[in-house]
Amino acid sequence: MKYALPLALVAGPALAHSGDAPHVHPHDGASWLIVVALLGVVAVGAPLALARLRSRK
């Protein structure tokens, strides 16, 4: 269940390719990669920073 959000984010463009529905090609919508990368850095860095701050007390 903890992998549901990343899989949902990746599956969005794949699901958009059915029929005539508007969709985003990787070369047109690659800006989401920056957002996902930044969220990943925050998701990994925040717990590490909190653990380091708690260990100093």
N, C-alpha and C positions, 0 to 999 in steps of 0.2 A: 504494500500500500504506500510505502514511502517513496516509491518511484512513479506514482500516478501523475504527479504534476509535470515532471520532465517529459514523460511519455505523452501526456496530453499536449504539451507545447510542440513536441516534434510531430505528432500525428496531425495537427491542424492543417499544415500545407498539403499533406498527403491526402487528407479527406476532401480537400477543396478541388481536387483534380477529377471529380466525377461529373461528366456532362459539360454543359455550357456555363456552369456557375463561374463567376469571377474568382480568380485565384492568383496567388503570388508565386512567381518563379524565383528561384534562389538568387539570380543575378539582379532581380528587381527589388527584393525585400530582404536583403542581407543585413539591414540595419538592426534587425532583431537579435543578431548574434552578439552585438555589443551589449545589449541590454541583458541577455542571458549570461554573458561572461561577467558583467558587473554584479549581477545577482548571485552568481556562484562565488565570487570573491567575498561578498558580504556574508553569504551563508557559511563559508568556511572560516573567514576571519573573525567574525563576531564571537562565536563560541570560544575560539582560541584566545582572543583578547580578554574576554570575561574570565576565563580560567586563569590567565596570567595575573589579572588584577586580584582575583580571590586568593591566589596562592601567596601574594605579597603581604596579606594581613596577618 
